[in-house]
Amino acid sequence: MSFQDGIVDECKELINLIGYKELIPIIRDTIGNNADIDEQTKELCIEKLEIATWQYARRQRTWITNRFKKSQITRVIAIDTTGT
């Protein structure tokens, strides 16, 4: 892929996805040196990834709840998906 093919735009889109941005420290530390991943960096990335995922799920839930309040649907059933 080249610059004419839009590689820069594609990379910008990827960075905005959950998981990529949080893993940048690991990618940066391991590029070119095939080094083992520092355990502290790994734990930090995992923590950031969990937080970002939780925040995204919370935003989705808020959006869905608000969306259904405005529609004709009067009952929303909450499903507990924790621990699955």
mmCIF file of the N, C-alpha and C atoms, coordinates in Angstrom:
data_MODEL
# 
_entry.id   MODEL 
# 
loop_
_atom_site.group_PDB 
_atom_site.id 
_atom_site.type_symbol 
_atom_site.label_atom_id 
_atom_site.label_alt_id 
_atom_site.label_comp_id 
_atom_site.label_asym_id 
_atom_site.label_entity_id 
_atom_site.label_seq_id 
_atom_site.pdbx_PDB_ins_code 
_atom_site.Cartn_x 
_atom_site.Cartn_y 
_atom_site.Cartn_z 
_atom_site.occupancy 
_atom_site.B_iso_or_equiv 
_atom_site.pdbx_formal_charge 
_atom_site.auth_seq_id 
_atom_site.auth_comp_id 
_atom_site.auth_asym_id 
_atom_site.auth_atom_id 
_atom_site.pdbx_PDB_model_num 
ATOM 1   N N  . MET A 1 1  ? 0.861   -1.173  0.000  1.00 0.00 ? 1  MET A N  1 
ATOM 2   C CA . MET A 1 1  ? 0.000   0.000   0.000  1.00 0.00 ? 1  MET A CA 1 
ATOM 3   C C  . MET A 1 1  ? 0.905   1.233   0.000  1.00 0.00 ? 1  MET A C  1 
ATOM 4   N N  . SER A 1 2  ? 0.499   2.272   -0.711 1.00 0.00 ? 2  SER A N  1 
ATOM 5   C CA . SER A 1 2  ? 1.306   3.485   -0.811 1.00 0.00 ? 2  SER A CA 1 
ATOM 6   C C  . SER A 1 2  ? 0.504   4.687   -0.334 1.00 0.00 ? 2  SER A C  1 
ATOM 7   N N  . PHE A 1 3  ? 1.190   5.828   -0.329 1.00 0.00 ? 3  PHE A N  1 
ATOM 8   C CA . PHE A 1 3  ? 0.520   7.062   0.089  1.00 0.00 ? 3  PHE A CA 1 
ATOM 9   C C  . PHE A 1 3  ? -0.639  7.391   -0.843 1.00 0.00 ? 3  PHE A C  1 
ATOM 10  N N  . GLN A 1 4  ? -0.464  7.094   -2.150 1.00 0.00 ? 4  GLN A N  1 
ATOM 11  C CA . GLN A 1 4  ? -1.550  7.358   -3.089 1.00 0.00 ? 4  GLN A CA 1 
ATOM 12  C C  . GLN A 1 4  ? -2.760  6.468   -2.812 1.00 0.00 ? 4  GLN A C  1 
ATOM 13  N N  . ASP A 1 5  ? -2.505  5.302   -2.249 1.00 0.00 ? 5  ASP A N  1 
ATOM 14  C CA . ASP A 1 5  ? -3.599  4.374   -1.945 1.00 0.00 ? 5  ASP A CA 1 
ATOM 15  C C  . ASP A 1 5  ? -4.303  4.715   -0.642 1.00 0.00 ? 5  ASP A C  1 
ATOM 16  N N  . GLY A 1 6  ? -3.810  5.734   0.064  1.00 0.00 ? 6  GLY A N  1 
ATOM 17  C CA . GLY A 1 6  ? -4.478  6.175   1.279  1.00 0.00 ? 6  GLY A CA 1 
ATOM 18  C C  . GLY A 1 6  ? -4.002  5.521   2.558  1.00 0.00 ? 6  GLY A C  1 
ATOM 19  N N  . ILE A 1 7  ? -2.743  5.097   2.590  1.00 0.00 ? 7  ILE A N  1 
ATOM 20  C CA . ILE A 1 7  ? -2.247  4.411   3.785  1.00 0.00 ? 7  ILE A CA 1 
ATOM 21  C C  . ILE A 1 7  ? -2.286  5.310   5.020  1.00 0.00 ? 7  ILE A C  1 
ATOM 22  N N  . VAL A 1 8  ? -2.038  6.596   4.853  1.00 0.00 ? 8  VAL A N  1 
ATOM 23  C CA . VAL A 1 8  ? -2.057  7.513   5.996  1.00 0.00 ? 8  VAL A CA 1 
ATOM 24  C C  . VAL A 1 8  ? -3.466  7.609   6.563  1.00 0.00 ? 8  VAL A C  1 
ATOM 25  N N  . ASP A 1 9  ? -4.452  7.765   5.689  1.00 0.00 ? 9  ASP A N  1 
ATOM 26  C CA . ASP A 1 9  ? -5.843  7.840   6.154  1.00 0.00 ? 9  ASP A CA 1 
ATOM 27  C C  . ASP A 1 9  ? -6.266  6.538   6.827  1.00 0.00 ? 9  ASP A C  1 
ATOM 28  N N  . GLU A 1 10 ? -5.828  5.422   6.263  1.00 0.00 ? 10 GLU A N  1 
ATOM 29  C CA . GLU A 1 10 ? -6.179  4.132   6.856  1.00 0.00 ? 10 GLU A CA 1 
ATOM 30  C C  . GLU A 1 10 ? -5.558  3.980   8.247  1.00 0.00 ? 10 GLU A C  1 
ATOM 31  N N  . CYS A 1 11 ? -4.322  4.418   8.404  1.00 0.00 ? 11 CYS A N  1 
ATOM 32  C CA . CYS A 1 11 ? -3.665  4.349   9.715  1.00 0.00 ? 11 CYS A CA 1 
ATOM 33  C C  . CYS A 1 11 ? -4.360  5.253   10.725 1.00 0.00 ? 11 CYS A C  1 
ATOM 34  N N  . LYS A 1 12 ? -4.798  6.427   10.295 1.00 0.00 ? 12 LYS A N  1 
ATOM 35  C CA . LYS A 1 12 ? -5.523  7.328   11.197 1.00 0.00 ? 12 LYS A CA 1 
ATOM 36  C C  . LYS A 1 12 ? -6.816  6.681   11.680 1.00 0.00 ? 12 LYS A C  1 
ATOM 37  N N  . GLU A 1 13 ? -7.500  5.993   10.786 1.00 0.00 ? 13 GLU A N  1 
ATOM 38  C CA . GLU A 1 13 ? -8.738  5.315   11.168 1.00 0.00 ? 13 GLU A CA 1 
ATOM 39  C C  . GLU A 1 13 ? -8.461  4.174   12.145 1.00 0.00 ? 13 GLU A C  1 
ATOM 40  N N  . LEU A 1 14 ? -7.396  3.429   11.905 1.00 0.00 ? 14 LEU A N  1 
ATOM 41  C CA . LEU A 1 14 ? -7.051  2.320   12.796 1.00 0.00 ? 14 LEU A CA 1 
ATOM 42  C C  . LEU A 1 14 ? -6.737  2.805   14.202 1.00 0.00 ? 14 LEU A C  1 
ATOM 43  N N  . ILE A 1 15 ? -6.033  3.930   14.296 1.00 0.00 ? 15 ILE A N  1 
ATOM 44  C CA . ILE A 1 15 ? -5.638  4.440   15.613 1.00 0.00 ? 15 ILE A CA 1 
ATOM 45  C C  . ILE A 1 15 ? -6.862  4.803   16.437 1.00 0.00 ? 15 ILE A C  1 
ATOM 46  N N  . ASN A 1 16 ? -7.958  5.158   15.785 1.00 0.00 ? 16 ASN A N  1 
ATOM 47  C CA . ASN A 1 16 ? -9.164  5.524   16.523 1.00 0.00 ? 16 ASN A CA 1 
ATOM 48  C C  . ASN A 1 16 ? -9.967  4.316   16.997 1.00 0.00 ? 16 ASN A C  1 
ATOM 49  N N  . LEU A 1 17 ? -9.618  3.128   16.558 1.00 0.00 ? 17 LEU A N  1 
ATOM 50  C CA . LEU A 1 17 ? -10.320 1.931   17.001 1.00 0.00 ? 17 LEU A CA 1 
ATOM 51  C C  . LEU A 1 17 ? -9.853  1.537   18.395 1.00 0.00 ? 17 LEU A C  1 
ATOM 52  N N  . ILE A 1 18 ? -10.743 0.939   19.152 1.00 0.00 ? 18 ILE A N  1 
ATOM 53  C CA . ILE A 1 18 ? -10.370 0.461   20.483 1.00 0.00 ? 18 ILE A CA 1 
ATOM 54  C C  . ILE A 1 18 ? -9.332  -0.648  20.323 1.00 0.00 ? 18 ILE A C  1 
ATOM 55  N N  . GLY A 1 19 ? -8.261  -0.524  21.042 1.00 0.00 ? 19 GLY A N  1 
ATOM 56  C CA . GLY A 1 19 ? -7.239  -1.554  21.038 1.00 0.00 ? 19 GLY A CA 1 
ATOM 57  C C  . GLY A 1 19 ? -5.950  -1.131  20.375 1.00 0.00 ? 19 GLY A C  1 
ATOM 58  N N  . TYR A 1 20 ? -6.026  -0.402  19.298 1.00 0.00 ? 20 TYR A N  1 
ATOM 59  C CA . TYR A 1 20 ? -4.813  -0.001  18.611 1.00 0.00 ? 20 TYR A CA 1 
ATOM 60  C C  . TYR A 1 20 ? -4.080  1.098   19.365 1.00 0.00 ? 20 TYR A C  1 
ATOM 61  N N  . LYS A 1 21 ? -4.795  2.130   19.713 1.00 0.00 ? 21 LYS A N  1 
ATOM 62  C CA . LYS A 1 21 ? -4.187  3.266   20.407 1.00 0.00 ? 21 LYS A CA 1 
ATOM 63  C C  . LYS A 1 21 ? -3.554  2.815   21.726 1.00 0.00 ? 21 LYS A C  1 
ATOM 64  N N  . GLU A 1 22 ? -4.229  1.906   22.411 1.00 0.00 ? 22 GLU A N  1 
ATOM 65  C CA . GLU A 1 22 ? -3.744  1.448   23.704 1.00 0.00 ? 22 GLU A CA 1 
ATOM 66  C C  . GLU A 1 22 ? -2.496  0.576   23.581 1.00 0.00 ? 22 GLU A C  1 
ATOM 67  N N  . LEU A 1 23 ? -2.270  -0.010  22.409 1.00 0.00 ? 23 LEU A N  1 
ATOM 68  C CA . LEU A 1 23 ? -1.114  -0.888  22.211 1.00 0.00 ? 23 LEU A CA 1 
ATOM 69  C C  . LEU A 1 23 ? 0.093   -0.184  21.598 1.00 0.00 ? 23 LEU A C  1 
ATOM 70  N N  . ILE A 1 24 ? -0.019  1.091   21.307 1.00 0.00 ? 24 ILE A N  1 
ATOM 71  C CA . ILE A 1 24 ? 1.091   1.828   20.697 1.00 0.00 ? 24 ILE A CA 1 
ATOM 72  C C  . ILE A 1 24 ? 2.378   1.725   21.510 1.00 0.00 ? 24 ILE A C  1 
ATOM 73  N N  . PRO A 1 25 ? 2.352   1.834   22.852 1.00 0.00 ? 25 PRO A N  1 
ATOM 74  C CA . PRO A 1 25 ? 3.614   1.699   23.597 1.00 0.00 ? 25 PRO A CA 1 
ATOM 75  C C  . PRO A 1 25 ? 4.309   0.356   23.364 1.00 0.00 ? 25 PRO A C  1 
ATOM 76  N N  . ILE A 1 26 ? 3.556   -0.720  23.264 1.00 0.00 ? 26 ILE A N  1 
ATOM 77  C CA . ILE A 1 26 ? 4.159   -2.032  23.008 1.00 0.00 ? 26 ILE A CA 1 
ATOM 78  C C  . ILE A 1 26 ? 4.745   -2.075  21.604 1.00 0.00 ? 26 ILE A C  1 
ATOM 79  N N  . ILE A 1 27 ? 4.002   -1.572  20.643 1.00 0.00 ? 27 ILE A N  1 
ATOM 80  C CA . ILE A 1 27 ? 4.482   -1.559  19.260 1.00 0.00 ? 27 ILE A CA 1 
ATOM 81  C C  . ILE A 1 27 ? 5.746   -0.723  19.151 1.00 0.00 ? 27 ILE A C  1 
ATOM 82  N N  . ARG A 1 28 ? 5.735   0.456   19.759 1.00 0.00 ? 28 ARG A N  1 
ATOM 83  C CA . ARG A 1 28 ? 6.886   1.354   19.706 1.00 0.00 ? 28 ARG A CA 1 
ATOM 84  C C  . ARG A 1 28 ? 8.120   0.706   20.339 1.00 0.00 ? 28 ARG A C  1 
ATOM 85  N N  . ASP A 1 29 ? 7.938   0.032   21.463 1.00 0.00 ? 29 ASP A N  1 
ATOM 86  C CA . ASP A 1 29 ? 9.069   -0.565  22.175 1.00 0.00 ? 29 ASP A CA 1 
ATOM 87  C C  . ASP A 1 29 ? 9.648   -1.782  21.476 1.00 0.00 ? 29 ASP A C  1 
ATOM 88  N N  . THR A 1 30 ? 8.866   -2.467  20.660 1.00 0.00 ? 30 THR A N  1 
ATOM 89  C CA . THR A 1 30 ? 9.339   -3.713  20.057 1.00 0.00 ? 30 THR A CA 1 
ATOM 90  C C  . THR A 1 30 ? 9.713   -3.595  18.584 1.00 0.00 ? 30 THR A C  1 
ATOM 91  N N  . ILE A 1 31 ? 9.418   -2.479  17.945 1.00 0.00 ? 31 ILE A N  1 
ATOM 92  C CA . ILE A 1 31 ? 9.729   -2.332  16.515 1.00 0.00 ? 31 ILE A CA 1 
ATOM 93  C C  . ILE A 1 31 ? 11.240  -2.324  16.317 1.00 0.00 ? 31 ILE A C  1 
ATOM 94  N N  . GLY A 1 32 ? 11.693  -3.180  15.433 1.00 0.00 ? 32 GLY A N  1 
ATOM 95  C CA . GLY A 1 32 ? 13.083  -3.181  15.022 1.00 0.00 ? 32 GLY A CA 1 
ATOM 96  C C  . GLY A 1 32 ? 14.052  -3.882  15.958 1.00 0.00 ? 32 GLY A C  1 
ATOM 97  N N  . ASN A 1 33 ? 13.657  -4.193  17.172 1.00 0.00 ? 33 ASN A N  1 
ATOM 98  C CA . ASN A 1 33 ? 14.635  -4.819  18.059 1.00 0.00 ? 33 ASN A CA 1 
ATOM 99  C C  . ASN A 1 33 ? 14.199  -6.192  18.557 1.00 0.00 ? 33 ASN A C  1 
ATOM 100 N N  . ASN A 1 34 ? 13.033  -6.641  18.155 1.00 0.00 ? 34 ASN A N  1 
ATOM 101 C CA . ASN A 1 34 ? 12.521  -7.957  18.549 1.00 0.00 ? 34 ASN A CA 1 
ATOM 102 C C  . ASN A 1 34 ? 12.688  -8.237  20.036 1.00 0.00 ? 34 ASN A C  1 
ATOM 103 N N  . ALA A 1 35 ? 12.611  -7.194  20.827 1.00 0.00 ? 35 ALA A N  1 
ATOM 104 C CA . ALA A 1 35 ? 12.775  -7.340  22.273 1.00 0.00 ? 35 ALA A CA 1 
ATOM 105 C C  . ALA A 1 35 ? 11.507  -7.906  22.893 1.00 0.00 ? 35 ALA A C  1 
ATOM 106 N N  . ASP A 1 36 ? 11.698  -8.525  24.034 1.00 0.00 ? 36 ASP A N  1 
ATOM 107 C CA . ASP A 1 36 ? 10.539  -8.987  24.784 1.00 0.00 ? 36 ASP A CA 1 
ATOM 108 C C  . ASP A 1 36 ? 9.775   -7.777  25.291 1.00 0.00 ? 36 ASP A C  1 
ATOM 109 N N  . ILE A 1 37 ? 8.493   -7.952  25.444 1.00 0.00 ? 37 ILE A N  1 
ATOM 110 C CA . ILE A 1 37 ? 7.645   -6.859  25.921 1.00 0.00 ? 37 ILE A CA 1 
ATOM 111 C C  . ILE A 1 37 ? 7.879   -6.670  27.410 1.00 0.00 ? 37 ILE A C  1 
ATOM 112 N N  . ASP A 1 38 ? 8.136   -5.439  27.786 1.00 0.00 ? 38 ASP A N  1 
ATOM 113 C CA . ASP A 1 38 ? 8.308   -5.092  29.191 1.00 0.00 ? 38 ASP A CA 1 
ATOM 114 C C  . ASP A 1 38 ? 7.005   -5.375  29.927 1.00 0.00 ? 38 ASP A C  1 
ATOM 115 N N  . GLU A 1 39 ? 7.076   -6.101  31.028 1.00 0.00 ? 39 GLU A N  1 
ATOM 116 C CA . GLU A 1 39 ? 5.874   -6.501  31.770 1.00 0.00 ? 39 GLU A CA 1 
ATOM 117 C C  . GLU A 1 39 ? 5.079   -5.297  32.263 1.00 0.00 ? 39 GLU A C  1 
ATOM 118 N N  . GLN A 1 40 ? 5.776   -4.255  32.703 1.00 0.00 ? 40 GLN A N  1 
ATOM 119 C CA . GLN A 1 40 ? 5.096   -3.055  33.197 1.00 0.00 ? 40 GLN A CA 1 
ATOM 120 C C  . GLN A 1 40 ? 4.337   -2.367  32.066 1.00 0.00 ? 40 GLN A C  1 
ATOM 121 N N  . THR A 1 41 ? 4.960   -2.277  30.897 1.00 0.00 ? 41 THR A N  1 
ATOM 122 C CA . THR A 1 41 ? 4.303   -1.681  29.730 1.00 0.00 ? 41 THR A CA 1 
ATOM 123 C C  . THR A 1 41 ? 3.094   -2.513  29.325 1.00 0.00 ? 41 THR A C  1 
ATOM 124 N N  . LYS A 1 42 ? 3.254   -3.825  29.348 1.00 0.00 ? 42 LYS A N  1 
ATOM 125 C CA . LYS A 1 42 ? 2.154   -4.726  28.997 1.00 0.00 ? 42 LYS A CA 1 
ATOM 126 C C  . LYS A 1 42 ? 0.970   -4.530  29.943 1.00 0.00 ? 42 LYS A C  1 
ATOM 127 N N  . GLU A 1 43 ? 1.230   -4.486  31.237 1.00 0.00 ? 43 GLU A N  1 
ATOM 128 C CA . GLU A 1 43 ? 0.156   -4.305  32.216 1.00 0.00 ? 43 GLU A CA 1 
ATOM 129 C C  . GLU A 1 43 ? -0.538  -2.956  32.033 1.00 0.00 ? 43 GLU A C  1 
ATOM 130 N N  . LEU A 1 44 ? 0.242   -1.911  31.754 1.00 0.00 ? 44 LEU A N  1 
ATOM 131 C CA . LEU A 1 44 ? -0.330  -0.582  31.529 1.00 0.00 ? 44 LEU A CA 1 
ATOM 132 C C  . LEU A 1 44 ? -1.238  -0.587  30.299 1.00 0.00 ? 44 LEU A C  1 
ATOM 133 N N  . CYS A 1 45 ? -0.791  -1.232  29.231 1.00 0.00 ? 45 CYS A N  1 
ATOM 134 C CA . CYS A 1 45 ? -1.594  -1.307  28.008 1.00 0.00 ? 45 CYS A CA 1 
ATOM 135 C C  . CYS A 1 45 ? -2.882  -2.089  28.246 1.00 0.00 ? 45 CYS A C  1 
ATOM 136 N N  . ILE A 1 46 ? -2.790  -3.178  28.983 1.00 0.00 ? 46 ILE A N  1 
ATOM 137 C CA . ILE A 1 46 ? -3.984  -3.971  29.287 1.00 0.00 ? 46 ILE A CA 1 
ATOM 138 C C  . ILE A 1 46 ? -4.977  -3.138  30.085 1.00 0.00 ? 46 ILE A C  1 
ATOM 139 N N  . GLU A 1 47 ? -4.469  -2.408  31.069 1.00 0.00 ? 47 GLU A N  1 
ATOM 140 C CA . GLU A 1 47 ? -5.343  -1.560  31.886 1.00 0.00 ? 47 GLU A CA 1 
ATOM 141 C C  . GLU A 1 47 ? -6.023  -0.489  31.035 1.00 0.00 ? 47 GLU A C  1 
ATOM 142 N N  . LYS A 1 48 ? -5.252  0.158   30.159 1.00 0.00 ? 48 LYS A N  1 
ATOM 143 C CA . LYS A 1 48 ? -5.827  1.190   29.291 1.00 0.00 ? 48 LYS A CA 1 
ATOM 144 C C  . LYS A 1 48 ? -6.863  0.596   28.341 1.00 0.00 ? 48 LYS A C  1 
ATOM 145 N N  . LEU A 1 49 ? -6.583  -0.601  27.840 1.00 0.00 ? 49 LEU A N  1 
ATOM 146 C CA . LEU A 1 49 ? -7.515  -1.267  26.932 1.00 0.00 ? 49 LEU A CA 1 
ATOM 147 C C  . LEU A 1 49 ? -8.819  -1.615  27.642 1.00 0.00 ? 49 LEU A C  1 
ATOM 148 N N  . GLU A 1 50 ? -8.721  -2.108  28.870 1.00 0.00 ? 50 GLU A N  1 
ATOM 149 C CA . GLU A 1 50 ? -9.928  -2.430  29.634 1.00 0.00 ? 50 GLU A CA 1 
ATOM 150 C C  . GLU A 1 50 ? -10.754 -1.176  29.915 1.00 0.00 ? 50 GLU A C  1 
ATOM 151 N N  . ILE A 1 51 ? -10.086 -0.087  30.265 1.00 0.00 ? 51 ILE A N  1 
ATOM 152 C CA . ILE A 1 51 ? -10.791 1.172   30.541 1.00 0.00 ? 51 ILE A CA 1 
ATOM 153 C C  . ILE A 1 51 ? -11.477 1.682   29.280 1.00 0.00 ? 51 ILE A C  1 
ATOM 154 N N  . ALA A 1 52 ? -10.756 1.674   28.158 1.00 0.00 ? 52 ALA A N  1 
ATOM 155 C CA . ALA A 1 52 ? -11.325 2.167   26.900 1.00 0.00 ? 52 ALA A CA 1 
ATOM 156 C C  . ALA A 1 52 ? -12.524 1.324   26.471 1.00 0.00 ? 52 ALA A C  1 
ATOM 157 N N  . THR A 1 53 ? -12.424 0.014   26.653 1.00 0.00 ? 53 THR A N  1 
ATOM 158 C CA . THR A 1 53 ? -13.531 -0.873  26.292 1.00 0.00 ? 53 THR A CA 1 
ATOM 159 C C  . THR A 1 53 ? -14.743 -0.608  27.170 1.00 0.00 ? 53 THR A C  1 
ATOM 160 N N  . TRP A 1 54 ? -14.523 -0.445  28.467 1.00 0.00 ? 54 TRP A N  1 
ATOM 161 C CA . TRP A 1 54 ? -15.616 -0.164  29.403 1.00 0.00 ? 54 TRP A CA 1 
ATOM 162 C C  . TRP A 1 54 ? -16.276 1.173   29.058 1.00 0.00 ? 54 TRP A C  1 
ATOM 163 N N  . GLN A 1 55 ? -15.470 2.193   28.770 1.00 0.00 ? 55 GLN A N  1 
ATOM 164 C CA . GLN A 1 55 ? -16.022 3.511   28.437 1.00 0.00 ? 55 GLN A CA 1 
ATOM 165 C C  . GLN A 1 55 ? -16.846 3.442   27.156 1.00 0.00 ? 55 GLN A C  1 
ATOM 166 N N  . TYR A 1 56 ? -16.369 2.694   26.174 1.00 0.00 ? 56 TYR A N  1 
ATOM 167 C CA . TYR A 1 56 ? -17.101 2.552   24.920 1.00 0.00 ? 56 TYR A CA 1 
ATOM 168 C C  . TYR A 1 56 ? -18.438 1.840   25.145 1.00 0.00 ? 56 TYR A C  1 
ATOM 169 N N  . ALA A 1 57 ? -18.413 0.780   25.948 1.00 0.00 ? 57 ALA A N  1 
ATOM 170 C CA . ALA A 1 57 ? -19.648 0.052   26.250 1.00 0.00 ? 57 ALA A CA 1 
ATOM 171 C C  . ALA A 1 57 ? -20.637 0.945   26.988 1.00 0.00 ? 57 ALA A C  1 
ATOM 172 N N  . ARG A 1 58 ? -20.137 1.774   27.883 1.00 0.00 ? 58 ARG A N  1 
ATOM 173 C CA . ARG A 1 58 ? -21.014 2.687   28.627 1.00 0.00 ? 58 ARG A CA 1 
ATOM 174 C C  . ARG A 1 58 ? -21.639 3.716   27.680 1.00 0.00 ? 58 ARG A C  1 
ATOM 175 N N  . ARG A 1 59 ? -20.836 4.239   26.741 1.00 0.00 ? 59 ARG A N  1 
ATOM 176 C CA . ARG A 1 59 ? -21.383 5.192   25.763 1.00 0.00 ? 59 ARG A CA 1 
ATOM 177 C C  . ARG A 1 59 ? -22.440 4.524   24.886 1.00 0.00 ? 59 ARG A C  1 
ATOM 178 N N  . GLN A 1 60 ? -22.191 3.283   24.492 1.00 0.00 ? 60 GLN A N  1 
ATOM 179 C CA . GLN A 1 60 ? -23.176 2.550   23.692 1.00 0.00 ? 60 GLN A CA 1 
ATOM 180 C C  . GLN A 1 60 ? -24.477 2.371   24.466 1.00 0.00 ? 60 GLN A C  1 
ATOM 181 N N  . ARG A 1 61 ? -24.350 1.978   25.713 1.00 0.00 ? 61 ARG A N  1 
ATOM 182 C CA . ARG A 1 61 ? -25.543 1.751   26.532 1.00 0.00 ? 61 ARG A CA 1 
ATOM 183 C C  . ARG A 1 61 ? -26.342 3.044   26.691 1.00 0.00 ? 61 ARG A C  1 
ATOM 184 N N  . THR A 1 62 ? -25.652 4.149   26.938 1.00 0.00 ? 62 THR A N  1 
ATOM 185 C CA . THR A 1 62 ? -26.326 5.441   27.072 1.00 0.00 ? 62 THR A CA 1 
ATOM 186 C C  . THR A 1 62 ? -27.034 5.804   25.772 1.00 0.00 ? 62 THR A C  1 
ATOM 187 N N  . TRP A 1 63 ? -26.339 5.630   24.652 1.00 0.00 ? 63 TRP A N  1 
ATOM 188 C CA . TRP A 1 63 ? -26.925 5.973   23.359 1.00 0.00 ? 63 TRP A CA 1 
ATOM 189 C C  . TRP A 1 63 ? -28.162 5.117   23.091 1.00 0.00 ? 63 TRP A C  1 
ATOM 190 N N  . ILE A 1 64 ? -28.055 3.814   23.318 1.00 0.00 ? 64 ILE A N  1 
ATOM 191 C CA . ILE A 1 64 ? -29.182 2.911   23.066 1.00 0.00 ? 64 ILE A CA 1 
ATOM 192 C C  . ILE A 1 64 ? -30.359 3.255   23.967 1.00 0.00 ? 64 ILE A C  1 
ATOM 193 N N  . THR A 1 65 ? -30.084 3.490   25.248 1.00 0.00 ? 65 THR A N  1 
ATOM 194 C CA . THR A 1 65 ? -31.155 3.834   26.190 1.00 0.00 ? 65 THR A CA 1 
ATOM 195 C C  . THR A 1 65 ? -31.866 5.105   25.754 1.00 0.00 ? 65 THR A C  1 
ATOM 196 N N  . ASN A 1 66 ? -31.100 6.130   25.415 1.00 0.00 ? 66 ASN A N  1 
ATOM 197 C CA . ASN A 1 66 ? -31.698 7.398   24.981 1.00 0.00 ? 66 ASN A CA 1 
ATOM 198 C C  . ASN A 1 66 ? -32.446 7.242   23.664 1.00 0.00 ? 66 ASN A C  1 
ATOM 199 N N  . ARG A 1 67 ? -31.928 6.438   22.782 1.00 0.00 ? 67 ARG A N  1 
ATOM 200 C CA . ARG A 1 67 ? -32.559 6.220   21.481 1.00 0.00 ? 67 ARG A CA 1 
ATOM 201 C C  . ARG A 1 67 ? -33.919 5.539   21.642 1.00 0.00 ? 67 ARG A C  1 
ATOM 202 N N  . PHE A 1 68 ? -33.985 4.527   22.494 1.00 0.00 ? 68 PHE A N  1 
ATOM 203 C CA . PHE A 1 68 ? -35.238 3.806   22.684 1.00 0.00 ? 68 PHE A CA 1 
ATOM 204 C C  . PHE A 1 68 ? -36.250 4.607   23.483 1.00 0.00 ? 68 PHE A C  1 
ATOM 205 N N  . LYS A 1 69 ? -35.802 5.504   24.319 1.00 0.00 ? 69 LYS A N  1 
ATOM 206 C CA . LYS A 1 69 ? -36.736 6.349   25.062 1.00 0.00 ? 69 LYS A CA 1 
ATOM 207 C C  . LYS A 1 69 ? -37.535 7.228   24.110 1.00 0.00 ? 69 LYS A C  1 
ATOM 208 N N  . LYS A 1 70 ? -36.919 7.593   22.997 1.00 0.00 ? 70 LYS A N  1 
ATOM 209 C CA . LYS A 1 70 ? -37.560 8.488   22.046 1.00 0.00 ? 70 LYS A CA 1 
ATOM 210 C C  . LYS A 1 70 ? -38.384 7.733   21.005 1.00 0.00 ? 70 LYS A C  1 
ATOM 211 N N  . SER A 1 71 ? -38.271 6.420   20.977 1.00 0.00 ? 71 SER A N  1 
ATOM 212 C CA . SER A 1 71 ? -38.977 5.654   19.950 1.00 0.00 ? 71 SER A CA 1 
ATOM 213 C C  . SER A 1 71 ? -40.298 5.113   20.488 1.00 0.00 ? 71 SER A C  1 
ATOM 214 N N  . GLN A 1 72 ? -40.936 4.303   19.688 1.00 0.00 ? 72 GLN A N  1 
ATOM 215 C CA . GLN A 1 72 ? -42.217 3.716   20.057 1.00 0.00 ? 72 GLN A CA 1 
ATOM 216 C C  . GLN A 1 72 ? -42.060 2.547   21.026 1.00 0.00 ? 72 GLN A C  1 
ATOM 217 N N  . ILE A 1 73 ? -40.856 2.037   21.154 1.00 0.00 ? 73 ILE A N  1 
ATOM 218 C CA . ILE A 1 73 ? -40.625 0.904   22.050 1.00 0.00 ? 73 ILE A CA 1 
ATOM 219 C C  . ILE A 1 73 ? -40.685 1.402   23.484 1.00 0.00 ? 73 ILE A C  1 
ATOM 220 N N  . THR A 1 74 ? -41.515 0.766   24.282 1.00 0.00 ? 74 THR A N  1 
ATOM 221 C CA . THR A 1 74 ? -41.700 1.238   25.654 1.00 0.00 ? 74 THR A CA 1 
ATOM 222 C C  . THR A 1 74 ? -40.930 0.412   26.673 1.00 0.00 ? 74 THR A C  1 
ATOM 223 N N  . ARG A 1 75 ? -40.437 -0.761  26.278 1.00 0.00 ? 75 ARG A N  1 
ATOM 224 C CA . ARG A 1 75 ? -39.762 -1.610  27.239 1.00 0.00 ? 75 ARG A CA 1 
ATOM 225 C C  . ARG A 1 75 ? -38.405 -2.038  26.698 1.00 0.00 ? 75 ARG A C  1 
ATOM 226 N N  . VAL A 1 76 ? -37.384 -1.813  27.480 1.00 0.00 ? 76 VAL A N  1 
ATOM 227 C CA . VAL A 1 76 ? -36.039 -2.236  27.122 1.00 0.00 ? 76 VAL A CA 1 
ATOM 228 C C  . VAL A 1 76 ? -35.591 -3.248  28.163 1.00 0.00 ? 76 VAL A C  1 
ATOM 229 N N  . ILE A 1 77 ? -35.130 -4.380  27.696 1.00 0.00 ? 77 ILE A N  1 
ATOM 230 C CA . ILE A 1 77 ? -34.680 -5.425  28.607 1.00 0.00 ? 77 ILE A CA 1 
ATOM 231 C C  . ILE A 1 77 ? -33.160 -5.374  28.674 1.00 0.00 ? 77 ILE A C  1 
ATOM 232 N N  . ALA A 1 78 ? -32.639 -5.204  29.877 1.00 0.00 ? 78 ALA A N  1 
ATOM 233 C CA . ALA A 1 78 ? -31.192 -5.187  30.072 1.00 0.00 ? 78 ALA A CA 1 
ATOM 234 C C  . ALA A 1 78 ? -30.703 -6.619  30.226 1.00 0.00 ? 78 ALA A C  1 
ATOM 235 N N  . ILE A 1 79 ? -29.637 -6.936  29.529 1.00 0.00 ? 79 ILE A N  1 
ATOM 236 C CA . ILE A 1 79 ? -29.047 -8.268  29.604 1.00 0.00 ? 79 ILE A CA 1 
ATOM 237 C C  . ILE A 1 79 ? -27.660 -8.131  30.205 1.00 0.00 ? 79 ILE A C  1 
ATOM 238 N N  . ASP A 1 80 ? -27.416 -8.856  31.273 1.00 0.00 ? 80 ASP A N  1 
ATOM 239 C CA . ASP A 1 80 ? -26.121 -8.818  31.936 1.00 0.00 ? 80 ASP A CA 1 
ATOM 240 C C  . ASP A 1 80 ? -25.153 -9.706  31.166 1.00 0.00 ? 80 ASP A C  1 
ATOM 241 N N  . THR A 1 81 ? -24.146 -9.101  30.542 1.00 0.00 ? 81 THR A N  1 
ATOM 242 C CA . THR A 1 81 ? -23.166 -9.859  29.770 1.00 0.00 ? 81 THR A CA 1 
ATOM 243 C C  . THR A 1 81 ? -21.817 -9.912  30.462 1.00 0.00 ? 81 THR A C  1 
ATOM 244 N N  . THR A 1 82 ? -21.763 -9.493  31.712 1.00 0.00 ? 82 THR A N  1 
ATOM 245 C CA . THR A 1 82 ? -20.500 -9.561  32.437 1.00 0.00 ? 82 THR A CA 1 
ATOM 246 C C  . THR A 1 82 ? -20.171 -11.011 32.736 1.00 0.00 ? 82 THR A C  1 
ATOM 247 N N  . GLY A 1 83 ? -18.910 -11.307 32.710 1.00 0.00 ? 83 GLY A N  1 
ATOM 248 C CA . GLY A 1 83 ? -18.472 -12.649 33.034 1.00 0.00 ? 83 GLY A CA 1 
ATOM 249 C C  . GLY A 1 83 ? -18.639 -13.655 31.918 1.00 0.00 ? 83 GLY A C  1 
ATOM 250 N N  . THR A 1 84 ? -18.930 -13.184 30.708 1.00 0.00 ? 84 THR A N  1 
ATOM 251 C CA . THR A 1 84 ? -19.059 -14.120 29.594 1.00 0.00 ? 84 THR A CA 1 
ATOM 252 C C  . THR A 1 84 ? -17.853 -14.063 28.719 1.00 0.00 ? 84 THR A C  1 
# 
